[in-house]
Amino acid sequence: MIVVARRFGQLGNRLILSSHLIAAAREYGVGFMNPSFAQYAHLFQGTANDLWCRFPSGSNSSRIPFYRQRRLLEKLVERFEKSFWSAHLRKFPYHLRRLQDGDTCDLAGDEFADEVRAGRSMLISGWQYRSQALLEKYGHEIRQHFQIVEKHRRIVDAVSVELRRDSDLVVGIHMRQGDYEFWRGGKFFYSSSQYAALMHSIVEQFPARSIKFLLCTNGKFNQVDFKGLNVMTGPGHLVEDMYSLAETDFMVGPPSTYTEWASFYGQKPLFVMDSVDMQIDPNLVTGRVAA
C-alpha cells in the first residue's frame, strides 16, 4: 500500500502527485490511499464516496457526510508520519519515504520498486515523485478515476457547447494573477493587457481560423482589456474552469500544475508562457488539433 501522508500545494499539485503515485501503485500491484486529498475529494467521481480517497475506489455509502471525517483522518495520518519520522522509526511498522526540497524519486526505478515490493505499507511525503512512462501507461484509468462529479460535469459540457458555437479553433487562456504577483518574485505575473496582446498575436498566427478564447483567471476580468477578441470566460469554479480548459484545442498560460493537469486530462497541447512574446507554431498546433 502506498499512502500519501502529507498534502502538497493546491488542487493541481495534488492531482499531479496522486496520478504519478497511482500509476506506480498499478505497476507494482499495490493499493493507493491519499487522505491528504480530503479538501477536494467531493469534486471527483473516484473519491467523492470513498472516505480514504483510495484507488481503486472503495464502496463507502454516499449518504455519509465525509468532510469532517476526511479532515480528521488527514491530520491523524500526517501526525503519525511526523511522529515516526522524528522517532527515527523509519522502517517499522511502515516504510517512511520523505523527499526534501529539490529531491526527486523515479517511481519506475529499481530502488522505489524494491521498497514497494518489500511488503510494508509506504508512507509518502514530498513532491517530486514522478514517472512519465508509468503515467502514460495508466493514463486512461487515472482519467476515469478523476472524472468530475455530475453537477460540475454538466456545467463544463454546457461551456464546451458554447465554445464551439461559431468557432473552429478554441484556445484556453489561463490568466494566473492573484498569487502569482508574489510567487517567484512575480516572474510569471502578467497584466491583463499583456495577455490580451498575446491573444491578438495568436489570432494573427492563425489567420485562416475562427478563434474563440476561453479565459480562466483568479484575477479580475475587464471586457474592455480584450476588445476585438472573441472571449468567453470560464464558469469561475476551481474545478469547472480546470476541466473547461481541458475541452479547448490547446491552452496557454504561465507555469502551473493547474494547466498541466488540464492538458493531461484533456490530452491537449499546453504552451507554457516563459514570456509575453512567445510564438506558437501554427503547423504544430494544427496537426495536434486535427488528431
MIDOSE-1310 file (N, C-alpha, C; in nm, 2 decimals, decimal comma, always signed):
residues 291
mivv	+0,08/-0,12/+0,00/+0,00/+0,00/+0,00/+0,09/+0,12/+0,00; +0,06/+0,22/-0,09/+0,12/+0,35/-0,09/+0,02/+0,45/-0,03; +0,07/+0,52/+0,07/-0,02/+0,62/+0,14/+0,05/+0,75/+0,14; -0,02/+0,85/+0,08/+0,03/+0,99/+0,09/+0,00/+1,05/+0,22
arrf	+0,11/+1,08/+0,29/+0,09/+1,12/+0,43/+0,08/+1,27/+0,45; +0,12/+1,35/+0,35/+0,11/+1,50/+0,37/+0,06/+1,56/+0,24; -0,02/+1,67/+0,26/-0,07/+1,74/+0,14/+0,04/+1,83/+0,09; +0,04/+1,86/-0,04/+0,14/+1,94/-0,10/+0,07/+2,04/-0,20
gqlg	+0,07/+2,17/-0,17/+0,01/+2,26/-0,27/-0,14/+2,26/-0,28; -0,19/+2,31/-0,39/-0,33/+2,32/-0,41/-0,38/+2,21/-0,51; -0,49/+2,23/-0,57/-0,56/+2,12/-0,65/-0,47/+2,06/-0,75; -0,41/+2,15/-0,84/-0,33/+2,09/-0,95/-0,21/+2,01/-0,89
nrli	-0,14/+2,06/-0,79/-0,03/+1,98/-0,73/-0,08/+1,85/-0,68; -0,19/+1,84/-0,62/-0,23/+1,72/-0,55/-0,28/+1,62/-0,66; -0,34/+1,67/-0,77/-0,38/+1,58/-0,88/-0,26/+1,52/-0,95; -0,16/+1,60/-0,97/-0,04/+1,55/-1,04/+0,03/+1,45/-0,95
lssh	+0,05/+1,48/-0,83/+0,12/+1,39/-0,74/+0,05/+1,26/-0,72; -0,08/+1,27/-0,70/-0,17/+1,15/-0,69/-0,16/+1,06/-0,81; -0,16/+1,12/-0,93/-0,17/+1,05/-1,05/-0,04/+0,97/-1,08; +0,07/+1,03/-1,05/+0,20/+0,96/-1,07/+0,21/+0,84/-0,97
liaa	+0,16/+0,86/-0,84/+0,17/+0,76/-0,74/+0,07/+0,65/-0,77; -0,05/+0,68/-0,82/-0,15/+0,58/-0,86/-0,09/+0,49/-0,97; -0,02/+0,56/-1,07/+0,04/+0,48/-1,18/+0,14/+0,38/-1,12; +0,22/+0,43/-1,02/+0,32/+0,34/-0,96/+0,25/+0,22/-0,88
arey	+0,14/+0,26/-0,81/+0,07/+0,15/-0,74/+0,01/+0,05/-0,84; -0,04/+0,09/-0,95/-0,09/+0,00/-1,05/+0,02/-0,09/-1,10; +0,14/-0,03/-1,13/+0,25/-0,10/-1,19/+0,30/-0,21/-1,09; +0,30/-0,19/-0,96/+0,35/-0,28/-0,87/+0,25/-0,36/-0,80
gvgf	+0,12/-0,35/-0,84/+0,02/-0,43/-0,78/-0,02/-0,41/-0,64; -0,01/-0,28/-0,59/-0,04/-0,25/-0,45/-0,15/-0,15/-0,45; -0,21/-0,13/-0,33/-0,32/-0,03/-0,32/-0,26/+0,11/-0,30; -0,35/+0,21/-0,31/-0,31/+0,35/-0,30/-0,42/+0,42/-0,21
mnps	-0,37/+0,51/-0,13/-0,46/+0,58/-0,04/-0,40/+0,72/-0,02; -0,49/+0,82/-0,03/-0,45/+0,96/-0,02/-0,54/+1,04/+0,07; -0,53/+1,03/+0,20/-0,61/+1,11/+0,29/-0,58/+1,26/+0,28; -0,46/+1,30/+0,22/-0,43/+1,44/+0,20/-0,51/+1,51/+0,09
faqy	-0,59/+1,43/+0,02/-0,68/+1,48/-0,09/-0,82/+1,52/-0,03; -0,83/+1,52/+0,10/-0,96/+1,54/+0,16/-1,03/+1,67/+0,11; -0,96/+1,77/+0,10/-1,02/+1,90/+0,07/-1,09/+1,90/-0,07; -1,04/+1,82/-0,16/-1,10/+1,82/-0,30/-1,17/+1,69/-0,33
ahlf	-1,18/+1,60/-0,24/-1,24/+1,47/-0,27/-1,38/+1,47/-0,33; -1,46/+1,56/-0,27/-1,60/+1,56/-0,31/-1,62/+1,60/-0,46; -1,52/+1,65/-0,53/-1,53/+1,70/-0,66/-1,52/+1,59/-0,77; -1,47/+1,47/-0,73/-1,43/+1,37/-0,83/-1,51/+1,24/-0,80
qgta	-1,54/+1,18/-0,91/-1,62/+1,05/-0,90/-1,55/+0,94/-0,83; -1,42/+0,94/-0,85/-1,34/+0,83/-0,79/-1,31/+0,85/-0,64; -1,33/+0,97/-0,59/-1,30/+0,99/-0,44/-1,42/+1,04/-0,36; -1,53/+1,09/-0,43/-1,64/+1,15/-0,36/-1,70/+1,06/-0,25
ndlw	-1,71/+0,93/-0,28/-1,78/+0,84/-0,19/-1,68/+0,75/-0,12; -1,55/+0,78/-0,11/-1,45/+0,70/-0,05/-1,38/+0,78/+0,06; -1,41/+0,74/+0,18/-1,35/+0,81/+0,30/-1,20/+0,83/+0,29; -1,13/+0,73/+0,24/-0,98/+0,73/+0,24/-0,92/+0,77/+0,11
crfp	-1,01/+0,81/+0,01/-0,96/+0,85/-0,12/-0,86/+0,75/-0,18; -0,91/+0,63/-0,19/-0,83/+0,52/-0,24/-0,84/+0,50/-0,39; -0,75/+0,43/-0,44/-0,75/+0,38/-0,58/-0,71/+0,23/-0,58; -0,80/+0,14/-0,63/-0,93/+0,17/-0,68/-1,02/+0,22/-0,57
sgsn	-1,13/+0,29/-0,60/-1,22/+0,34/-0,50/-1,28/+0,24/-0,42; -1,31/+0,27/-0,29/-1,38/+0,18/-0,20/-1,53/+0,19/-0,22; -1,61/+0,13/-0,14/-1,75/+0,12/-0,16/-1,83/+0,18/-0,04; -1,77/+0,29/+0,02/-1,85/+0,36/+0,13/-1,98/+0,41/+0,08
ssri	-2,07/+0,43/+0,17/-2,20/+0,48/+0,13/-2,19/+0,63/+0,10; -2,26/+0,67/-0,01/-2,26/+0,81/-0,05/-2,34/+0,90/+0,05; -2,42/+0,83/+0,14/-2,50/+0,91/+0,23/-2,42/+0,96/+0,35; -2,30/+0,91/+0,37/-2,22/+0,95/+0,49/-2,16/+1,09/+0,46
pfyr	-2,18/+1,19/+0,55/-2,11/+1,32/+0,53/-1,97/+1,31/+0,56; -1,88/+1,31/+0,46/-1,74/+1,27/+0,49/-1,65/+1,39/+0,52; -1,69/+1,51/+0,51/-1,59/+1,62/+0,51/-1,51/+1,62/+0,64; -1,58/+1,62/+0,75/-1,51/+1,63/+0,88/-1,43/+1,50/+0,91
qrrl	-1,48/+1,39/+0,87/-1,41/+1,26/+0,89/-1,28/+1,26/+0,81; -1,29/+1,31/+0,69/-1,17/+1,31/+0,60/-1,06/+1,40/+0,65; -1,10/+1,52/+0,70/-1,00/+1,62/+0,75/-0,94/+1,56/+0,88; -1,02/+1,49/+0,96/-0,96/+1,43/+1,08/-0,86/+1,32/+1,04
lekl	-0,90/+1,24/+0,95/-0,80/+1,13/+0,90/-0,68/+1,19/+0,84; -0,69/+1,30/+0,77/-0,58/+1,37/+0,71/-0,48/+1,41/+0,82; -0,53/+1,47/+0,92/-0,45/+1,52/+1,03/-0,38/+1,41/+1,11; -0,46/+1,30/+1,13/-0,41/+1,19/+1,20/-0,29/+1,12/+1,13
verf	-0,31/+1,10/+1,00/-0,20/+1,04/+0,92/-0,08/+1,12/+0,92; -0,10/+1,25/+0,90/+0,02/+1,34/+0,90/+0,09/+1,34/+1,03; +0,02/+1,34/+1,14/+0,08/+1,34/+1,27/+0,15/+1,20/+1,29; +0,09/+1,10/+1,25/+0,15/+0,96/+1,26/+0,28/+0,96/+1,18
eksf	+0,29/+1,01/+1,06/+0,41/+1,01/+0,98/+0,52/+1,10/+1,05; +0,48/+1,21/+1,10/+0,57/+1,30/+1,17/+0,63/+1,23/+1,30; +0,55/+1,17/+1,37/+0,60/+1,11/+1,50/+0,69/+0,99/+1,47; +0,66/+0,91/+1,37/+0,76/+0,80/+1,34/+0,89/+0,85/+1,28
wsah	+0,88/+0,96/+1,20/+1,00/+1,02/+1,14/+1,09/+1,08/+1,25; +1,03/+1,15/+1,34/+1,11/+1,22/+1,45/+1,17/+1,12/+1,54; +1,10/+1,00/+1,56/+1,15/+0,90/+1,65/+1,25/+0,80/+1,58; +1,27/+0,83/+1,45/+1,37/+0,75/+1,37/+1,33/+0,61/+1,36
lrkf	+1,19/+0,59/+1,36/+1,14/+0,45/+1,34/+1,10/+0,44/+1,19; +1,20/+0,46/+1,10/+1,17/+0,47/+0,96/+1,14/+0,34/+0,89; +1,15/+0,23/+0,96/+1,13/+0,10/+0,89/+1,03/+0,01/+0,97; +0,97/+0,07/+1,07/+0,88/-0,01/+1,15/+0,77/+0,07/+1,21
pyhl	+0,64/+0,03/+1,19/+0,59/-0,08/+1,11/+0,57/-0,05/+0,97; +0,59/+0,08/+0,93/+0,57/+0,12/+0,79/+0,71/+0,17/+0,74; +0,72/+0,17/+0,60/+0,83/+0,23/+0,54/+0,80/+0,37/+0,52; +0,88/+0,46/+0,57/+0,86/+0,60/+0,55/+0,95/+0,66/+0,44
rrlq	+0,90/+0,73/+0,35/+0,98/+0,79/+0,24/+0,95/+0,94/+0,23; +1,05/+1,02/+0,27/+1,03/+1,16/+0,27/+1,13/+1,23/+0,17; +1,08/+1,31/+0,08/+1,17/+1,39/-0,01/+1,19/+1,53/+0,05; +1,31/+1,57/+0,06/+1,34/+1,71/+0,09/+1,33/+1,80/-0,03
dgdt	+1,33/+1,93/-0,01/+1,32/+2,02/-0,12/+1,43/+2,00/-0,22; +1,40/+1,98/-0,35/+1,50/+1,96/-0,45/+1,52/+1,81/-0,48; +1,48/+1,72/-0,39/+1,50/+1,58/-0,41/+1,39/+1,53/-0,51; +1,43/+1,42/-0,58/+1,34/+1,36/-0,68/+1,34/+1,21/-0,65
cdla	+1,23/+1,14/-0,70/+1,22/+1,00/-0,69/+1,17/+0,94/-0,82; +1,24/+0,85/-0,88/+1,20/+0,79/-1,00/+1,11/+0,67/-0,97; +0,98/+0,68/-0,99/+0,89/+0,58/-0,95/+0,90/+0,45/-1,03; +0,97/+0,46/-1,15/+0,99/+0,34/-1,23/+1,13/+0,28/-1,20
gdef	+1,20/+0,34/-1,11/+1,34/+0,30/-1,08/+1,34/+0,17/-0,99; +1,45/+0,10/-0,99/+1,47/-0,02/-0,91/+1,45/+0,01/-0,76; +1,51/+0,12/-0,71/+1,51/+0,15/-0,57/+1,37/+0,16/-0,51; +1,28/+0,24/-0,58/+1,15/+0,25/-0,54/+1,07/+0,12/-0,55
adev	+1,09/+0,05/-0,66/+1,02/-0,07/-0,69/+1,05/-0,17/-0,58; +1,18/-0,18/-0,54/+1,22/-0,28/-0,43/+1,15/-0,24/-0,30; +1,14/-0,11/-0,27/+1,08/-0,07/-0,15/+0,93/-0,10/-0,14; +0,86/-0,08/-0,25/+0,72/-0,11/-0,26/+0,70/-0,26/-0,25
ragr	+0,78/-0,34/-0,31/+0,76/-0,49/-0,31/+0,81/-0,55/-0,19; +0,87/-0,48/-0,09/+0,92/-0,53/+0,03/+0,81/-0,58/+0,12; +0,69/-0,54/+0,10/+0,58/-0,59/+0,18/+0,52/-0,49/+0,28; +0,59/-0,39/+0,32/+0,54/-0,30/+0,42/+0,47/-0,18/+0,34
smli	+0,36/-0,13/+0,41/+0,30/-0,01/+0,35/+0,39/+0,10/+0,36; +0,38/+0,19/+0,26/+0,48/+0,30/+0,25/+0,41/+0,43/+0,27; +0,46/+0,51/+0,36/+0,40/+0,65/+0,38/+0,49/+0,74/+0,30; +0,42/+0,82/+0,22/+0,49/+0,91/+0,12/+0,48/+1,06/+0,17
sgwq	+0,59/+1,13/+0,17/+0,59/+1,27/+0,19/+0,69/+1,34/+0,10; +0,64/+1,45/+0,03/+0,73/+1,52/-0,06/+0,65/+1,54/-0,19; +0,72/+1,60/-0,29/+0,66/+1,64/-0,41/+0,71/+1,57/-0,54; +0,83/+1,56/-0,56/+0,89/+1,52/-0,69/+0,89/+1,36/-0,70
yrsq	+0,78/+1,30/-0,69/+0,77/+1,15/-0,72/+0,71/+1,15/-0,86; +0,79/+1,10/-0,95/+0,75/+1,10/-1,09/+0,79/+0,98/-1,17; +0,70/+0,95/-1,27/+0,74/+0,86/-1,38/+0,64/+0,89/-1,49; +0,69/+0,96/-1,59/+0,61/+0,99/-1,71/+0,57/+0,87/-1,78
alle	+0,66/+0,77/-1,79/+0,62/+0,65/-1,86/+0,51/+0,57/-1,79; +0,51/+0,56/-1,66/+0,40/+0,49/-1,59/+0,27/+0,58/-1,60; +0,28/+0,71/-1,59/+0,17/+0,79/-1,61/+0,10/+0,77/-1,74; +0,17/+0,76/-1,85/+0,12/+0,74/-1,98/+0,06/+0,60/-1,99
kygh	+0,12/+0,50/-1,93/+0,08/+0,37/-1,93/-0,06/+0,35/-1,87; -0,08/+0,42/-1,76/-0,21/+0,40/-1,69/-0,30/+0,53/-1,70; -0,27/+0,61/-1,79/-0,34/+0,74/-1,81/-0,49/+0,72/-1,82; -0,54/+0,62/-1,89/-0,68/+0,61/-1,91/-0,75/+0,58/-1,78
eirq	-0,70/+0,49/-1,70/-0,76/+0,46/-1,57/-0,75/+0,58/-1,48; -0,65/+0,66/-1,48/-0,64/+0,77/-1,39/-0,74/+0,88/-1,43; -0,76/+0,90/-1,56/-0,86/+1,00/-1,61/-1,00/+0,95/-1,57; -1,02/+0,83/-1,58/-1,15/+0,78/-1,53/-1,18/+0,80/-1,38
hfqi	-1,07/+0,78/-1,31/-1,08/+0,80/-1,16/-1,11/+0,94/-1,12; -1,05/+1,03/-1,20/-1,06/+1,18/-1,17/-1,16/+1,25/-1,26; -1,26/+1,18/-1,31/-1,38/+1,24/-1,37/-1,45/+1,33/-1,26; -1,49/+1,45/-1,30/-1,56/+1,53/-1,20/-1,70/+1,48/-1,18
vekh	-1,76/+1,51/-1,07/-1,90/+1,47/-1,04/-2,00/+1,53/-1,13; -2,11/+1,48/-1,14/-2,21/+1,51/-1,24/-2,25/+1,66/-1,24; -2,27/+1,72/-1,12/-2,32/+1,86/-1,12/-2,22/+1,95/-1,18; -2,09/+1,92/-1,17/-1,99/+2,01/-1,23/-1,97/+1,97/-1,38
rriv	-1,98/+1,84/-1,41/-1,97/+1,79/-1,55/-2,07/+1,86/-1,64; -2,19/+1,88/-1,59/-2,30/+1,94/-1,67/-2,26/+2,08/-1,71; -2,20/+2,15/-1,62/-2,17/+2,29/-1,65/-2,05/+2,29/-1,75; -1,95/+2,21/-1,73/-1,84/+2,20/-1,83/-1,89/+2,16/-1,97
davs	-1,99/+2,07/-1,97/-2,04/+2,03/-2,10/-2,11/+2,15/-2,17; -2,19/+2,23/-2,09/-2,25/+2,35/-2,15/-2,15/+2,45/-2,20; -2,05/+2,47/-2,12/-1,94/+2,56/-2,16/-1,88/+2,51/-2,30; -1,85/+2,38/-2,31/-1,79/+2,33/-2,43/-1,88/+2,35/-2,55
velr	-2,01/+2,33/-2,53/-2,10/+2,35/-2,65/-2,10/+2,50/-2,69; -2,10/+2,59/-2,60/-2,10/+2,73/-2,63/-1,96/+2,77/-2,69; -1,85/+2,71/-2,65/-1,72/+2,74/-2,70/-1,72/+2,71/-2,85; -1,78/+2,60/-2,89/-1,78/+2,55/-3,03/-1,87/+2,62/-3,12
rdsd	-1,96/+2,70/-3,06/-2,05/+2,78/-3,14/-1,98/+2,89/-3,22; -1,99/+2,89/-3,35/-1,93/+2,99/-3,44/-1,78/+3,00/-3,42; -1,71/+2,89/-3,40/-1,57/+2,89/-3,40/-1,52/+2,76/-3,44; -1,40/+2,76/-3,50/-1,34/+2,63/-3,54/-1,20/+2,61/-3,47
lvvg	-1,17/+2,69/-3,38/-1,05/+2,67/-3,30/-1,07/+2,74/-3,17; -1,06/+2,66/-3,06/-1,08/+2,72/-2,93/-0,95/+2,71/-2,85; -0,91/+2,83/-2,80/-0,78/+2,84/-2,73/-0,81/+2,88/-2,58; -0,76/+2,80/-2,49/-0,77/+2,82/-2,35/-0,66/+2,91/-2,30
ihmr	-0,70/+3,02/-2,23/-0,60/+3,11/-2,17/-0,61/+3,10/-2,02; -0,51/+3,07/-1,95/-0,50/+3,07/-1,80/-0,44/+3,19/-1,76; -0,52/+3,29/-1,72/-0,46/+3,42/-1,68/-0,44/+3,41/-1,53; -0,33/+3,35/-1,49/-0,30/+3,33/-1,35/-0,24/+3,46/-1,29
qgdy	-0,32/+3,53/-1,21/-0,27/+3,65/-1,15/-0,28/+3,63/-0,99; -0,35/+3,70/-0,92/-0,36/+3,67/-0,78/-0,23/+3,64/-0,71; -0,21/+3,51/-0,67/-0,10/+3,46/-0,60/+0,03/+3,48/-0,68; +0,02/+3,48/-0,82/+0,14/+3,49/-0,90/+0,21/+3,63/-0,90
efwr	+0,14/+3,72/-0,83/+0,21/+3,86/-0,82/+0,33/+3,85/-0,73; +0,33/+3,74/-0,64/+0,44/+3,73/-0,55/+0,52/+3,60/-0,57; +0,46/+3,50/-0,63/+0,53/+3,37/-0,65/+0,65/+3,39/-0,74; +0,77/+3,34/-0,69/+0,89/+3,36/-0,76/+0,92/+3,51/-0,79
ggkf	+0,88/+3,59/-0,70/+0,91/+3,73/-0,72/+0,83/+3,80/-0,83; +0,72/+3,74/-0,87/+0,64/+3,79/-0,98/+0,69/+3,76/-1,12; +0,78/+3,67/-1,13/+0,84/+3,64/-1,26/+0,74/+3,60/-1,36; +0,63/+3,53/-1,33/+0,54/+3,49/-1,42/+0,40/+3,56/-1,41
fyss	+0,41/+3,68/-1,35/+0,29/+3,76/-1,34/+0,28/+3,85/-1,46; +0,17/+3,84/-1,53/+0,15/+3,93/-1,65/+0,02/+4,00/-1,63; +0,01/+4,12/-1,68/-0,11/+4,21/-1,67/-0,21/+4,16/-1,77; -0,33/+4,21/-1,75/-0,44/+4,17/-1,85/-0,41/+4,22/-1,99
sqya	-0,35/+4,34/-2,00/-0,31/+4,39/-2,13/-0,20/+4,31/-2,20; -0,11/+4,25/-2,12/-0,01/+4,16/-2,18/-0,08/+4,03/-2,23; -0,17/+3,98/-2,15/-0,24/+3,86/-2,20/-0,32/+3,89/-2,33; -0,38/+4,01/-2,33/-0,46/+4,05/-2,45/-0,37/+4,06/-2,57
almh	-0,25/+4,11/-2,55/-0,16/+4,13/-2,66/-0,12/+3,99/-2,72; -0,09/+3,90/-2,62/-0,06/+3,76/-2,67/-0,18/+3,70/-2,74; -0,30/+3,72/-2,70/-0,41/+3,66/-2,77/-0,43/+3,72/-2,91; -0,40/+3,85/-2,92/-0,41/+3,91/-3,05/-0,30/+3,85/-3,15
sive	-0,18/+3,82/-3,09/-0,08/+3,76/-3,17/-0,12/+3,62/-3,21; -0,19/+3,55/-3,13/-0,24/+3,41/-3,16/-0,34/+3,42/-3,28; -0,42/+3,52/-3,28/-0,52/+3,54/-3,39/-0,44/+3,57/-3,52; -0,33/+3,64/-3,51/-0,25/+3,67/-3,63/-0,18/+3,55/-3,68
qfpa	-0,14/+3,46/-3,59/-0,07/+3,34/-3,62/-0,16/+3,23/-3,69; -0,29/+3,25/-3,67/-0,39/+3,16/-3,73/-0,49/+3,24/-3,81; -0,45/+3,30/-3,92/-0,53/+3,39/-4,00/-0,65/+3,32/-4,06; -0,64/+3,19/-4,09/-0,75/+3,12/-4,16/-0,85/+3,06/-4,06
rsik	-0,83/+3,08/-3,93/-0,92/+3,01/-3,83/-1,01/+3,11/-3,76; -1,13/+3,07/-3,73/-1,22/+3,15/-3,65/-1,20/+3,11/-3,50; -1,13/+3,20/-3,43/-1,08/+3,16/-3,29/-1,18/+3,22/-3,19; -1,20/+3,13/-3,09/-1,27/+3,18/-2,97/-1,18/+3,14/-2,85
fllc	-1,17/+3,23/-2,76/-1,08/+3,21/-2,64/-1,17/+3,18/-2,52; -1,12/+3,08/-2,44/-1,18/+3,06/-2,31/-1,08/+3,11/-2,21; -1,12/+3,22/-2,14/-1,03/+3,28/-2,04/-1,07/+3,25/-1,90; -0,97/+3,18/-1,83/-1,00/+3,15/-1,69/-0,89/+3,22/-1,60
tngk	-0,94/+3,28/-1,50/-0,85/+3,37/-1,42/-0,89/+3,37/-1,27; -0,78/+3,39/-1,19/-0,81/+3,41/-1,05/-0,79/+3,56/-1,02; -0,78/+3,64/-1,12/-0,77/+3,79/-1,11/-0,91/+3,85/-1,15; -0,90/+3,97/-1,19/-1,02/+4,05/-1,24/-1,03/+4,05/-1,39
fnqv	-1,15/+4,02/-1,44/-1,17/+4,03/-1,59/-1,24/+4,16/-1,62; -1,18/+4,23/-1,72/-1,25/+4,35/-1,77/-1,26/+4,34/-1,92; -1,38/+4,33/-1,97/-1,40/+4,31/-2,12/-1,33/+4,41/-2,20; -1,32/+4,54/-2,15/-1,25/+4,64/-2,23/-1,11/+4,61/-2,26
dfkg	-1,04/+4,53/-2,17/-0,90/+4,50/-2,19/-0,88/+4,40/-2,31; -0,99/+4,34/-2,35/-0,99/+4,23/-2,46/-1,07/+4,27/-2,58; -1,08/+4,40/-2,60/-1,16/+4,45/-2,71/-1,10/+4,39/-2,85; -1,19/+4,35/-2,93/-1,15/+4,30/-3,06/-1,13/+4,15/-3,06
lnvm	-1,14/+4,08/-2,94/-1,12/+3,94/-2,93/-1,25/+3,87/-2,90; -1,27/+3,75/-2,95/-1,39/+3,67/-2,91/-1,36/+3,59/-2,79; -1,40/+3,64/-2,67/-1,36/+3,59/-2,55/-1,48/+3,54/-2,47; -1,47/+3,42/-2,41/-1,57/+3,37/-2,32/-1,50/+3,34/-2,19
tgpg	-1,55/+3,38/-2,08/-1,49/+3,35/-1,95/-1,53/+3,22/-1,89; -1,45/+3,15/-1,81/-1,48/+3,03/-1,75/-1,59/+3,04/-1,65; -1,65/+2,93/-1,60/-1,76/+2,94/-1,50/-1,72/+3,00/-1,37; -1,59/+3,01/-1,34/-1,54/+3,07/-1,22/-1,53/+2,98/-1,10
hlve	-1,56/+2,85/-1,12/-1,54/+2,75/-1,01/-1,41/+2,68/-1,04; -1,33/+2,65/-0,93/-1,20/+2,59/-0,94/-1,19/+2,47/-1,04; -1,28/+2,38/-1,02/-1,27/+2,25/-1,10/-1,34/+2,27/-1,23; -1,44/+2,35/-1,24/-1,51/+2,37/-1,37/-1,42/+2,45/-1,46
dmys	-1,35/+2,55/-1,42/-1,26/+2,62/-1,50/-1,15/+2,52/-1,55; -1,09/+2,44/-1,46/-0,99/+2,35/-1,50/-1,03/+2,25/-1,61; -1,15/+2,19/-1,59/-1,20/+2,09/-1,68/-1,26/+2,16/-1,81; -1,29/+2,28/-1,80/-1,33/+2,35/-1,93/-1,21/+2,38/-2,01
laet	-1,10/+2,41/-1,95/-0,97/+2,43/-2,02/-0,93/+2,30/-2,09; -0,96/+2,19/-2,03/-0,93/+2,06/-2,09/-1,01/+2,03/-2,22; -1,12/+2,11/-2,24/-1,20/+2,09/-2,36/-1,16/+2,18/-2,47; -1,06/+2,26/-2,45/-1,01/+2,35/-2,56/-0,92/+2,27/-2,65
dfmv	-0,88/+2,34/-2,77/-0,79/+2,27/-2,86/-0,65/+2,28/-2,82; -0,61/+2,39/-2,76/-0,48/+2,40/-2,69/-0,49/+2,51/-2,59; -0,40/+2,51/-2,50/-0,41/+2,61/-2,39/-0,27/+2,68/-2,37; -0,28/+2,80/-2,32/-0,16/+2,88/-2,30/-0,17/+2,94/-2,16
gpps	-0,06/+2,94/-2,09/-0,06/+3,00/-1,95/+0,08/+2,99/-1,89; +0,11/+3,06/-1,78/+0,23/+3,05/-1,71/+0,25/+2,91/-1,65; +0,37/+2,88/-1,61/+0,40/+2,75/-1,55/+0,30/+2,73/-1,43; +0,23/+2,62/-1,44/+0,13/+2,59/-1,34/+0,08/+2,45/-1,35
tyte	+0,07/+2,38/-1,24/+0,01/+2,24/-1,24/-0,14/+2,24/-1,27; -0,20/+2,36/-1,26/-0,34/+2,37/-1,29/-0,36/+2,34/-1,44; -0,29/+2,41/-1,53/-0,30/+2,38/-1,67/-0,23/+2,25/-1,71; -0,13/+2,21/-1,63/-0,06/+2,08/-1,66/-0,16/+1,97/-1,65
wasf	-0,24/+1,98/-1,54/-0,34/+1,87/-1,53/-0,45/+1,88/-1,64; -0,50/+2,00/-1,67/-0,60/+2,02/-1,77/-0,55/+1,96/-1,91; -0,42/+1,98/-1,93/-0,36/+1,93/-2,06/-0,35/+1,78/-2,05; -0,31/+1,72/-1,94/-0,31/+1,58/-1,93/-0,45/+1,52/-1,94
ygqk	-0,54/+1,57/-1,87/-0,68/+1,52/-1,86/-0,74/+1,52/-2,00; -0,73/+1,64/-2,07/-0,79/+1,66/-2,20/-0,71/+1,61/-2,31; -0,59/+1,57/-2,28/-0,49/+1,52/-2,39/-0,48/+1,63/-2,50; -0,46/+1,75/-2,45/-0,45/+1,87/-2,54/-0,32/+1,94/-2,52
plfv	-0,26/+2,00/-2,62/-0,13/+2,07/-2,61/-0,14/+2,19/-2,51; -0,03/+2,20/-2,44/-0,01/+2,32/-2,35/+0,11/+2,39/-2,39; +0,10/+2,52/-2,40/+0,22/+2,61/-2,43/+0,24/+2,70/-2,31; +0,35/+2,68/-2,25/+0,38/+2,75/-2,13/+0,45/+2,88/-2,16
mdsv	+0,39/+2,99/-2,10/+0,44/+3,12/-2,12/+0,57/+3,15/-2,04; +0,68/+3,15/-2,11/+0,80/+3,19/-2,04/+0,82/+3,34/-2,06; +0,75/+3,40/-2,15/+0,75/+3,55/-2,18/+0,62/+3,58/-2,25; +0,59/+3,71/-2,26/+0,47/+3,75/-2,33/+0,49/+3,76/-2,48
dmqi	+0,61/+3,74/-2,52/+0,65/+3,74/-2,66/+0,65/+3,60/-2,73; +0,61/+3,50/-2,66/+0,61/+3,37/-2,71/+0,54/+3,35/-2,84; +0,59/+3,26/-2,92/+0,53/+3,24/-3,05/+0,48/+3,09/-3,05; +0,37/+3,07/-3,12/+0,32/+2,93/-3,13/+0,32/+2,89/-3,28
dpnl	+0,38/+2,78/-3,31/+0,39/+2,73/-3,44/+0,25/+2,68/-3,49; +0,19/+2,75/-3,58/+0,05/+2,70/-3,63/+0,05/+2,56/-3,69; +0,16/+2,52/-3,75/+0,16/+2,39/-3,81/+0,17/+2,28/-3,70; +0,24/+2,31/-3,59/+0,25/+2,22/-3,48/+0,11/+2,20/-3,42
vtgr	+0,04/+2,31/-3,40/-0,09/+2,31/-3,33/-0,20/+2,25/-3,42; -0,19/+2,28/-3,55/-0,30/+2,23/-3,64/-0,29/+2,08/-3,65; -0,17/+2,02/-3,65/-0,16/+1,88/-3,66/-0,22/+1,81/-3,53; -0,19/+1,87/-3,42/-0,24/+1,81/-3,29/-0,39/+1,83/-3,28
vaa	-0,44/+1,94/-3,32/-0,58/+1,97/-3,31/-0,66/+1,87/-3,40; -0,61/+1,86/-3,52/-0,68/+1,77/-3,62/-0,69/+1,63/-3,57; -0,58/+1,59/-3,49/-0,58/+1,45/-3,44/-0,69/+1,43/-3,34
